[in-house]
Amino acid sequence: MWLVRRTGRSTTAAAEPATTLWATAAEKATRFCGARELLLKGAERLDAQGSERLHKALFDGDPCDEVADCWTAKEKIRSVFQTDHPDQASDLLDDAIE
């Protein structure tokens, strides 16, 4: 792949390996390696340190908020199953769908 760089008045073109431009699959997988257990826990089971680690991992490794959106949806669905009241469950489910 060719990469064109423009600095000042000169323009240079150089071949650069694709791994310097995009993260490899291994790098993508390791972004959340330390946060996997945190992503599987319920929000109410995270202490302050765990919550901070989770939010830092999501901020650093999830630029498009895809994982954060999935985690939020998981937590909303969990809240539906945790309630004993059908009316409240219906409202929580509507909130999860939105």
N, C-alpha and C positions, 0 to 999 in steps of 0.2 A: 504494500500500500504506500502511496506517495503522500507526503505531508508537505505542504507549502507554508513556509514561514516568511513573514514580512517584518523586518526590523529596520526602522529608519528608512533609508533610501534604497536599500538592497532587498532583493527577494531571493530566497534560496529554496530549492526543492531537494528533499532527501527521502530515501526509502526508510521507513521505520517499521519495525514489527508491530503487528496488530495488537499484541499484548500490552504495548505501552499506551495505546489509545483506549482500549476497553478492558474492563475487568474480566479475568478468566473465570470459568465456572467455579474453580476452586476458591478464588478470592470471594466470589459472591456467596458461596456456601459458608465461608468462615466469618462473614460479617455478623451472622446471628448465632454462631456456634456457642458462645457463652450465654446467649439469651434464650436458647431453645427451651430450657426448663422454665424460665420465667414466662415465656409465651404460653406454655401449657397450664400454668397455674391460674387460678381465679384471682381477680384483682383484689378481692378481700383477703387473700392469703399472702399478699406481698407486703413485706415490711417497707419502711422508708428507703432503705438501701436498695432493696430489690426493685422497687418502683423506679428509683433513680437510674439504676442500671438498665432497666427495660426501656425507659424513655430515651436514654442516651444511645442505646443500640438502635432504636427506631429512628432517631434523629440522624445518626451517623450513617446507617446502612440502608435506609429506606427512603431515597430521595423523592419517590413518586407516591409515597404513603400507601402502597399496596398492602404491605404486611400490617401496618397500623390499622387500616380499614378492616382487614380480616379479623384482627384481634378484637377490635371494637364490636364487630358483628357477633363474634363468639361470646363476648361478655353480655351482649344484649339478649342473645338466645338463652344463655345460662340463667339470666334473670327471669325469663318466662317459666322455666322449669323449677325455679326455687320458690315461687309463690304458691300459696294454697287457695287463692281466691280466683275463680274463673274470670270475673270482670277485670280484675287487675292483670291477669295473664293476657287477656285479650288486648288491653291497652298497651302492655309491654311488647306484645307481638306486633302490633301496629307500628310501634316506635322502631322495632328492629327492622321492619320491612322498608320503612322510609329511608 
